[in-house]
Amino acid sequence: MPFRPAAPATITRHSYRLGGWLVLSVLSAILLTQIVPWHATGNDTNRLTAIGEVCIVAPPTPYDPASGIGLHAPRAVPLDARCPVCGMYPARSRDWAAQVIFTNGDAQFFDSPLTLFLYLQDVGHYSVGHRASEIAASYVSDTSLANGKWIKASEAIYVSGSTAMGPMRAGNLPAFSSKAAALAFVAKRGGELISAKEISPQLLQSLNGARHTQTHAHTG
């Protein structure tokens, strides 16, 4: 059968289609070169952390033998250390800070007693590869002292239900080394004295829920 060229109208339609696709391809390439990669700002991170959309990677701080500090003794909070529970920087709220020391001397830092006790409930969740049995010591800050001295978490006296707001602008568990200081605090801010053994999962859940609610209110 002899070759018959396509009708002019058919050729024109194909040309328009081809031309359209070429224009779209060129425009897409130009737009892609103009797109600036998104980088999370501090506010973005705070909002996402508050709703549980950000996984905070906060590895333990390795022990430094040259520091002269005992293997299981409390140590200064590094400026870049982050709380594995909430993502905050404990050094910015030193009066509330807490820490745990693992048997090998590595330390994990927290923004408050609340996040410390939340951590102790599920160590492996917040520090992958670690277990509660590997913790040699845990410490909280004496809230009554500026840059509070470290006290063993098991020996501290805590105040529950006070009007004091922790680093996350919600109720917390301020800690004290003496009953007198704790009672003086209660006289001003309310609440009741409790020991570490009296800090129940239900209390932690209640305080943690309030913490998330307040964070939503301030980042929304």
C-alpha angles and dihedrals in degrees: 000000000000118000115261119196118231117265115266092246092056092049091050093052092051090048092053092050092049092047092049093053091049092052092049091049093051093047091049092051091050093049092049091056090053097050113107114212113248117246121190115245124213090263091049091053093047092051094047093045091051092057094042096251096122123070107216113216106203110158119193117271109248119242115255111213089195091062092081089227119131116260094250099026122115116262140195116285110250114234092235097045114117130204108249091213103050105007096238125136107251093201088068091061100035095160089064101036125125136182145191125213120210123217091260091055097255114139135215117199130209135195094229147353089266094061090042092058092043087054093049089057092063112011095165092056094057099032107036112215095022130101134201089246089066093062111104098179143358128202139190131193123255100244092203093065128068108250083005120234116249118261128184107264091226092056100042124106112231132201118220125193099018125143091245114120118217126217091285091055092250139097116297143165110267110200132217136189094214135043091225092058091046092051091049088053092049090051089059103032105023127229133109136272119255135169127232089260090058094056099105130193087246092057091047092049091051094050093044091052090052090048091056092046092053092045090053090050093053097041099038 
